[in-house]
Amino acid sequence: PRHGVRRQRQMCIRDSAWRMKPLLRDLVLSATYRQSARATSVAAEQDPQNRLLSRGRRLRLTAEMVRDQALASSGLLVDKMYGPSVMPPQPEGVWRTVYSGAKWTTSAGEDRYRRAVYTYWRRTSAYPAMTTFDAPSRDVCVVRRIATNTPLQALVTLNDPALVECAQALADKAVERVPDSLDQRIAWMYRQVTSAAPDDNVMTELLALFEHARHVAEQRSPATPESRKSGDAFALGIVANTILNLDEALTR
């Protein structure tokens, strides 16, 4: 089987004529790349180290992909290519320069939602959400990124302004696509982010989270039809933010 995998790689390289984009397309569309990370009992016994590529690798999204995934799931991602760098939202007070009057001015319009590769980068003060997720500083060449898992990363995905905005956009899109049913709205958001249907346990937890968030919102404002509608929107945004933070959303 290992010789078969090697031949498949050689065929991909040969057919792409060493052009990078066709080669990457062949790789990501291959059955080997797209298979599940779950190991069957037979695969675990015969290929415990996955040297034969009998199952997919379980990998966390890279720093740039974390934000792009949220933008794509919420429908905010702008596919425009090329052009100057942009400045997406980031926490206030992060980007300060001592030697010049330069400042971080959040981009407006579609530039606000462009892919992470277009984000303006300053080596002395890099985009914080990306550095938290192990993006290199670009001072030196990095052959391979080492993925970590820290509490600070969860704080970023839960509180970063750009990701909170994505969560609210995802909730608004769910209301637009599923006008009436709360269960179906939550299930739609879960499928939109993870490409899988939520099981009963997940739905129970997400519905309980919605009710708790709505109760908190109702405690903060008088009971009126407008406040109830606002409370529902707030609670659905909290659920959307939670879904974007699930392990299923941040790994492949």
C-alpha angles and dihedrals in degrees: 000000000000090000088052091053090048092051091049091054091048091050091051091052093046095048092048092051087225092298109146102218097049089045093052090046091054091049099049093043094050120110089237093058095043099049122114122269090227112108121220119220090252093051092046090053099043099034109024094158093044090235090144092052091240090155138019123270119250105232134167115234114262121252094266093045095055093068094035090053091054092047093049094047092050094047094243099110115118113211096200112134133215128004134105125324119276135214112228121191118292133166116289118261097021099107111057126151125204101190101046143024093250116134139179109261111186111235119244132218120007092343088072090067104041122129118282092249088073095053114124110252128204114181094213091051111020125186101287099217091056096046090050088058092052101265108162119251090234091232091115137014114277117202096187134008118232110219116217133187114218137159089243090065090057089050089054096051091045099045111019108121093228093052094043088053089051091051093053091047089052090051092049090050091051091054090050094048097040108032102178119023122072092195092053092047092055092044090050092052091048092051091045091057103033103025088230136094116252117246123230095267092052092048091050091053094046093048090050089050090051092052092048093049092048090050090052090050092049091052090059098053138035118269107265132137089253094051092048090052090047090048091053091051091048093049093048089051090054090052091048091050090051092051091051087054096051119117088239089060097048099045135052 
